[in-house]
Amino acid sequence: MSAPRVARLASRGVLHVTGEDAATFLDRVVTADVDAIPADTAGYGALLSPQGKVLSDFLLVAVDDGFLIDCPRAAAPDLLKRLGLYRLRAKVGLEDVSDRLAVLALWDVEAPPRMPGRTVRDPRHPALGFRSIVPASAVGPAEAFEGAEIEPEDAYAVHRAGLGIPEVGSEVGFGEAFPHEIAMDALSGVSFDKGCYVGQEVVSRMEHRATARRRPVIVAAQAPLPDTGTEILAGERPAGALGTAHGHRGMAIVRLDRIAEARAAGAPVSCGGVPVEVAIPDWAPWGWPATDGG
């Protein structure tokens, strides 16, 4: 078994939601069922636009005085502002604490080590391991737990992409994708049973009509893959763009129907001129759509 791995995720920020109405407030605006988040596990969710697009996805971590939101640091100021607009009369406090708290990812570890902050299991996939939110001043000692290999943030991103698990800000831009298109429906990021939240009608309609055509895939090539953002072509038709990638492997959000049609017709699938193989992640509940060619 490989050694436990730990990486500081400097690209992640942290918001702090406090107050007696914190859980109720978050539950009525985000996609996750906040009341159902286990004590030892983060919740995965997002804040959507009224049109149902993901403004930011994030992990929700319960703490004694409310919740910490582990989100892309680039999205933190806008997310804080938008949550403030929805606060109305709710008794909650909202603060960006990204300068005081740091986010660590721990993987290839069966049980979390003792950390100075809050450590919880990542709910999206068992292989993602744990997330730990610690005081920024304690990052060094926290990373140096017994037997750990300290990795750069890119190593965690490659690990995540190898599983085919997308993140907003990496695979798609903020406000560009519906939850189904980044597999939030399959990664425990959307509740279809709780009451209304921002963008809920659009998400429910996509779920019931099964209209999502874009989905995450794993991309592999014999040659090194080009830069993130390079267009993926299914024959001559654009199907998506390369997301996080390293060497010969990466991931992307693509039009499954266009990839399936190209494969059925014997047309190449390529990225920046590099022929690629596209596979559906093994955790995904969907398959390739049927085509006229079979």
Secondary structure by P-SEA (a helix, b strand, c coil): cccbbbbbcccbbbbbbbccaaaaaaaaccccccccccccbbbbbbbbcccccccccbbbbbcccbbbbbccccaaaaaaaaaaaaccccbbbbbbccccbbbbbbcccccccccccccccccccccccccccccccaaaaaaaccbbbbbcaaaaaaaaaaacccccccccccccccccccccccccccccccccccaaaaaaaaaaaccccbbbbbbbcccccccccccccccccccbbbccccccccccccaaaaaaaaaaaccccccccbbbbbbccccccccccccccc
